[in-house]
Amino acid sequence: MVYQYIACSESGEIVKGKLTASSEEAVNDMLSYAGYRLINLRPDVPFLSLERLTGQLFPVKPAEIILFYRQLALLLESGINVVTSLELLQEQVTNRTLKKAMVDVVSDLRSGNQLSAAMTKHPEVFSPLSCRTLSIGEQTGGLEQMLRQIADYMEKEVATNKGIKSALTYPIIAAVVTVIVVGVLMFFVLPAFNDLYGSLGAELPAITRMMLDVSVILSNNLLYILLGILLAGGMVLVYIKTTEGRYNLERLMFRIPIMGRVRHLNELARCCRSISLLFAAGLPLTEIMPLVIQGCNNRVTSQALYEVQQDMLKGEGLSRPMSKNAFFLPMIVQMVKVGEETGNLDASLLAIAENYESEAQDKTKSLIGMIQPTMTLVIAAVIGVIALSMVSAMYSIYGQAF
């Protein structure tokens, strides 16, 4: 199997490349013999491949993976071996991507590979963090417990994502409805009134004249406006696709009032929970940090963790590098320091994660409560201005006629 790696030489030089090996341990051994320290490692997935296309057409939902982990843990605790358990679960799986991955995993197990190594070949289904945790479970004999811990971890992430989506659903729908209603009024209703007022030759109020002028400009330049919006949207999309653009966008998201705080807390909670899970499994921090960084979808978070990792490799521990970065709030720094001093780092990180998740949930509820009346007022104000301009014009015409 081909792996992509990021490693560090003894002089501190960062190198990237690809290696073909039978497992992650083999890649680590090869780099160690060459005098490099492994920082990050993941399977190399070609840009165009049948597996990637299948994964995009039939993506595996987190709920399906959670159920799979829990069922597998239950079967293993019942005394059924791994291969038989997976074959039993295959009959219940309906997702094509997950079923194909399970077939490949069973084939690898029959060839003598371990479960975690077989799962590593399917990163679109099984995350590297999950595979590494299961590897520890295989070594310690606690595979069932690790499966349940991973399922609990994923359930927390799903709950967090649902909270964010629920907070954004209403304002997005309200904004779309507002744009549609205003568009219908500006492009269809107001032009009809403009012709009527013009035929009457009446003197119109200033607000009515302004609204009618805006309607005429929009109607006469609709094509150019649409092209401009598409061009601007395309340029923004292209910029966001770049590393710098995505980083700046995600950094901007953290600065949004209330919502940015919720996003920040959720990212910190996810990092703490990930590190706690792996540390409790027995992995050292030098191996944990690359896995957590690799599992990050947020560039700001991954950059902050990478900076912490670089200082940690210099022997500064975990709390001290975190204190240098404003991304990590004071509470997490203090709790990590206490965890390092007492030897209960996993428990401290888990307590931080639960505290941040609770705070994020409270702020999300408050945000939802604020958004609904705010959007209602905004919609009422926009439509009210347009209605006022029409009504005032009618009264003006009536007063001039009589």
URNORHU-V968642 format. One record per backbone hydrogen bond with DSSP energy under -1.0 kcal/mol. NH is the residue of the N-H (numbers start at 1). CO is the residue of the C=O. E is the energy in kcal/mol with one decimal. If there is no record, write none. Layout:
nh & co & e
NH & CO & E
NH & CO & E
//
This chain:
nh & co & e
3 & 19 & -3.2
4 & 42 & -3.3
5 & 17 & -2.7
6 & 40 & -2.5
7 & 15 & -2.8
8 & 37 & -2.5
9 & 13 & -2.6
12 & 9 & -1.6
15 & 7 & -2.8
17 & 5 & -1.8
19 & 3 & -2.3
21 & 1 & -2.8
27 & 23 & -1.5
28 & 24 & -2.4
29 & 25 & -2.4
30 & 26 & -2.3
31 & 27 & -2.3
32 & 28 & -2.2
33 & 29 & -2.4
34 & 30 & -1.2
35 & 32 & -1.4
36 & 31 & -3.0
37 & 8 & -3.2
39 & 6 & -3.0
40 & 6 & -2.1
42 & 4 & -2.2
44 & 2 & -2.9
53 & 49 & -2.3
54 & 50 & -2.6
55 & 51 & -2.3
56 & 52 & -1.9
57 & 53 & -2.1
58 & 54 & -2.7
65 & 61 & -1.5
66 & 62 & -2.7
67 & 63 & -2.3
68 & 64 & -2.1
69 & 65 & -2.6
70 & 66 & -2.2
71 & 67 & -2.6
72 & 68 & -2.4
73 & 69 & -2.3
74 & 70 & -2.1
75 & 71 & -2.3
76 & 72 & -2.4
77 & 73 & -2.2
78 & 74 & -1.1
79 & 76 & -1.5
80 & 75 & -1.8
85 & 81 & -2.3
86 & 82 & -2.5
87 & 83 & -2.2
88 & 84 & -2.1
89 & 85 & -2.1
90 & 86 & -1.8
92 & 89 & -1.1
93 & 89 & -1.1
99 & 95 & -2.4
100 & 96 & -2.6
101 & 97 & -2.1
102 & 98 & -2.4
103 & 99 & -2.2
104 & 100 & -2.3
105 & 101 & -2.5
106 & 102 & -2.4
107 & 103 & -2.0
108 & 104 & -2.3
109 & 105 & -2.4
110 & 106 & -2.2
112 & 109 & -1.4
113 & 108 & -2.3
118 & 114 & -2.2
119 & 115 & -2.4
120 & 116 & -1.7
122 & 119 & -2.2
125 & 122 & -1.8
126 & 122 & -2.8
131 & 127 & -2.3
132 & 128 & -2.5
133 & 129 & -2.0
134 & 130 & -2.5
135 & 131 & -1.8
136 & 132 & -1.6
137 & 133 & -1.9
138 & 134 & -2.2
139 & 135 & -1.7
140 & 136 & -2.1
141 & 137 & -1.2
142 & 137 & -1.3
146 & 142 & -2.1
147 & 143 & -2.3
148 & 144 & -1.8
149 & 145 & -2.2
150 & 146 & -2.5
151 & 147 & -2.0
152 & 148 & -2.5
153 & 149 & -2.4
154 & 150 & -2.6
155 & 151 & -2.2
156 & 152 & -1.9
157 & 153 & -1.7
158 & 154 & -2.6
159 & 155 & -2.4
160 & 156 & -2.1
161 & 157 & -2.5
162 & 158 & -2.3
163 & 159 & -1.8
164 & 160 & -1.8
165 & 161 & -2.4
166 & 162 & -2.6
167 & 163 & -1.4
168 & 164 & -1.3
169 & 165 & -1.8
172 & 168 & -1.7
173 & 169 & -2.4
174 & 170 & -2.9
175 & 171 & -2.3
176 & 172 & -2.2
177 & 173 & -2.5
178 & 174 & -2.3
179 & 175 & -2.3
180 & 176 & -2.3
181 & 177 & -2.7
182 & 178 & -2.7
183 & 179 & -2.3
184 & 180 & -2.4
185 & 181 & -2.2
186 & 182 & -2.8
187 & 183 & -2.4
188 & 184 & -1.9
189 & 184 & -1.5
190 & 185 & -3.0
193 & 189 & -1.7
194 & 190 & -2.3
195 & 191 & -1.8
196 & 192 & -1.6
197 & 193 & -3.0
198 & 194 & -2.2
199 & 195 & -1.9
200 & 196 & -1.4
201 & 197 & -1.3
202 & 197 & -1.0
209 & 205 & -2.4
210 & 206 & -2.4
211 & 207 & -2.0
212 & 208 & -2.5
213 & 209 & -2.5
214 & 210 & -2.3
215 & 211 & -2.2
216 & 212 & -2.3
217 & 213 & -2.5
218 & 214 & -2.5
219 & 215 & -2.4
220 & 216 & -2.6
221 & 217 & -1.4
225 & 221 & -2.5
226 & 222 & -2.6
227 & 223 & -2.5
228 & 224 & -2.6
229 & 225 & -2.5
230 & 226 & -2.6
231 & 227 & -2.7
232 & 228 & -2.8
233 & 229 & -2.8
234 & 230 & -2.5
235 & 231 & -2.4
236 & 232 & -2.4
237 & 233 & -2.4
238 & 234 & -2.5
239 & 235 & -2.3
240 & 236 & -2.5
241 & 237 & -1.6
246 & 242 & -2.5
247 & 243 & -2.0
248 & 244 & -2.5
249 & 245 & -2.3
250 & 246 & -2.5
251 & 247 & -2.1
252 & 248 & -2.1
253 & 249 & -2.0
254 & 250 & -1.2
255 & 252 & -1.1
259 & 257 & -3.4
260 & 256 & -2.6
262 & 258 & -2.3
263 & 259 & -2.4
264 & 260 & -2.4
265 & 261 & -2.6
266 & 262 & -2.4
267 & 263 & -2.1
268 & 264 & -2.3
269 & 265 & -2.6
270 & 266 & -2.3
271 & 267 & -2.2
272 & 268 & -2.7
273 & 269 & -2.5
274 & 270 & -2.3
275 & 271 & -2.6
276 & 272 & -2.5
277 & 273 & -2.3
278 & 274 & -2.1
279 & 275 & -2.8
280 & 276 & -2.5
281 & 277 & -1.1
283 & 278 & -2.1
287 & 284 & -1.3
288 & 284 & -1.8
289 & 285 & -2.4
292 & 288 & -2.4
293 & 289 & -2.8
294 & 290 & -2.4
295 & 291 & -1.6
296 & 293 & -1.2
302 & 298 & -2.4
303 & 299 & -2.4
304 & 300 & -2.1
305 & 301 & -2.5
306 & 302 & -2.2
307 & 303 & -2.1
308 & 304 & -1.8
309 & 305 & -2.5
310 & 306 & -2.2
311 & 307 & -1.7
312 & 308 & -2.4
313 & 309 & -2.2
315 & 312 & -1.9
316 & 311 & -1.4
322 & 318 & -1.5
323 & 319 & -2.0
325 & 322 & -1.3
328 & 325 & -1.3
333 & 329 & -1.6
334 & 330 & -2.5
335 & 331 & -2.6
336 & 332 & -2.3
337 & 333 & -2.1
338 & 334 & -2.2
339 & 335 & -2.5
340 & 336 & -2.4
341 & 337 & -2.1
342 & 338 & -2.2
343 & 339 & -1.3
348 & 344 & -2.2
349 & 345 & -2.6
350 & 346 & -2.1
351 & 347 & -2.1
352 & 348 & -2.1
353 & 349 & -2.5
354 & 350 & -2.2
355 & 351 & -2.1
356 & 352 & -2.9
357 & 353 & -2.5
358 & 354 & -2.1
359 & 355 & -2.2
360 & 356 & -2.7
361 & 357 & -2.2
362 & 358 & -2.1
363 & 359 & -2.3
364 & 360 & -2.2
365 & 361 & -2.3
366 & 362 & -2.1
367 & 363 & -2.5
368 & 364 & -2.6
369 & 365 & -2.2
370 & 366 & -1.7
371 & 367 & -2.6
372 & 368 & -1.7
374 & 370 & -1.7
375 & 371 & -3.0
376 & 372 & -1.9
377 & 373 & -2.3
378 & 374 & -2.2
379 & 375 & -2.6
380 & 376 & -2.4
381 & 377 & -2.5
382 & 378 & -2.4
383 & 379 & -2.4
384 & 380 & -2.4
385 & 381 & -2.1
386 & 382 & -1.7
387 & 383 & -2.7
388 & 384 & -2.8
389 & 385 & -2.1
390 & 386 & -1.6
391 & 387 & -2.7
392 & 388 & -2.8
393 & 389 & -1.3
394 & 390 & -2.0
395 & 391 & -2.3
396 & 392 & -2.1
397 & 393 & -2.5
398 & 394 & -2.4
399 & 395 & -2.4
400 & 396 & -1.9
401 & 397 & -2.0
402 & 398 & -1.8
//
